[in-house]
């Protein structure tokens, strides 16, 4: 019998396995007086990192990482449809747009419904979650605008929340410009220094009001939430298919029933977080990288947790979003602790300062910066010509640049194949924009003879590889009767006088300006290092060898009107003696007499060993001993007691070594009427040219560094130092995303008592525009051509890190060593970097003029386009000079046009002006500026002008009405000044220091220029 009764009882258990249906109550809302746990379902989708953006989207290359954003979005929509209480946030528009374009109309209307009901909410809303250290503010604005305007157009929604959950430290510009001025109500992230975080936990200061701008004071305040641990769920609550955390097993008839344990875990975890958080609202970020590929695994567990936690009654759990959470924090009507400055540098452990990526992949950083300026200029030209729909334009470059701002793109922290993908996208975008620029310049220059707006016939060539001395258009020899026209475009609103340099093949020619006047020129023999770089990299990039070898750089001075161009002509010299001046060449070897260069106010002197030793300005009478040197750090291999290696993210040196000059340093000096150059082979893999232009008062240093030798199996990071005797008291200043300068003090943080573990890495800061030091008499400024890391590790000295080549992975996920190589055929060698930086010493209080106005000129170099012509008939058929603005007008030197872009409709234009100075920076230029739009848009009639928020997805006045104003514990309510609203009859825009104003302007007609 026994066997039978056993059998029966087994059957009875089995029969109850047809368990009953439980309807989970997921309708919880905020309950005042209880701890409210806001469950925020989210996915963090890197726009390229271990896989390319497209591989992540479609879910290919899964052997690297099992991730498909397509799956995420598909399954989230279904999961949301099955319970209207469920919510989800989505961030990266680059992915969302890829998905959206593939959906049926039926699916689109379903998704629109989810968005309009608030079940699906876009936050952050840019194309990517941009980095905050190595990005330029203009790029941050552009990529955010692209995403925000899409969301507005397609869904009529305006993102309310900044969600920078993964970037490696946080900038002041992100807080005030890309959050407050965008109209965000709050900003959330988690990566701050581990010491800072612990301190904030102790003080309940993880949530704070951040005042990112000195200039705008309390009007720049934004509520900022720092997650206590990471952007993942609390430990024990990860629910992707393969996650190991216990799910809620609530079927009493099945084994492992665990409802009470899981509820206890939930309550305990919530209470711990509540203990370090102000108010009774806490947020759980329910998701992480590429999660929700099978969304139900998450939602099923959250449904149950909300249901059973409610029954339990100790805390309250609800489906929420950062917007709901923010509103709850606001409703609490608290005063929050005040944070000023920024959150750099970021360290997650004692020896893990994330300051290496400030310099990682300097080639991508340089490429992004130069295309950023090209994008700005090409949109201007598209506007001036009128938008055309011919398959090329700026959209593709806009997309590529937007994606490149991602926190694993321009940062240099992606795998090599992904870096190649970004570069490919940029190259495709550039190629399309280049065609547009060529056509626009042809169209504008032919506009005098081309009244009927025929398709222009002039063909222009441009030279993206001028930095490696490659420009076929300028190198081609001029045969009899032919000449070359060089059109020089200036995208800045003020007139510029600069020296341009192009490679040429012979010396027998003359250069004339727009009026046919012969102008002074100088020829500088091209050095072997430049030629070597040129032939190797042209072969590597273009898969062909240059057909000829240029002999000289041809330098001459150009004068270019604002938002316009001038034309210069190179033609064969008619008789001997009329050609260019060839620079006087002096070669020195070993012990030499003192050398002095500089034909104008600035003189640089070199000592007997060929080392720079003095800076003297004849006009300002600044005379400073100054030395420039190179050194290198050796990268820690992570094989010691602390396994932290030096890598793509992290700067962890284990030694610093001067790069000594070889006993007999070869030094070549070229002197001429326009500029002097000092060429030095610092060692077999560092070559540098120091230039002093007669008419300029700064020194320009061009370097070629690499291949960094690693045969000793030690990774290295190459730095340069400018050393003075200035007494700088541990203090230096670095810019935030190319905008505000922030005071840095060595080994010191204003927010907590810092324990110094990494004296170099822990004092490195990102530099996008420049860095300066000052003492009682003078200030030394250095400006850069791309994002780099830098510091002042010794009083009186500034250091920049220019290149890094490392052999170990630093265990932050990328899984590769930062060891970049360039290959020709199958032979690869370490990457060589060509770049520039500029330095100048001014009397105290006079440096800002150069940093700001010249800084803008570095960002926006003159754009050169070349065309060949027969005879000298160009003037008859072309305008030789052009300016889009009234000839009697120049923009003031404290204002830049940072956006001038035709929108979908030809008569509608997105327009941004930026004041370039902070309050108190300069006695003449830190003042309210005025821009006369009638003069600027010469002969175009403005019919309406609307002032917008920074990302141009809402009117500024509406944004100001809506945006939450937070109370801080600081009672100082200084708001800083701003320009007054634009009177549409006067059309004058006022800009207060550091102000950026965004407008949408409608013009009456579009036919002023050919379109
Ligand atoms: Zn990320």
Boltz pocket constraint, residues with backbone or C-beta under 6 A from the ligand:
constraints:
  - pocket:
      binder: B
      contacts: [[A, 44], [A, 45], [A, 46], [A, 166], [A, 167], [A, 407]]
      max_distance: 6.0
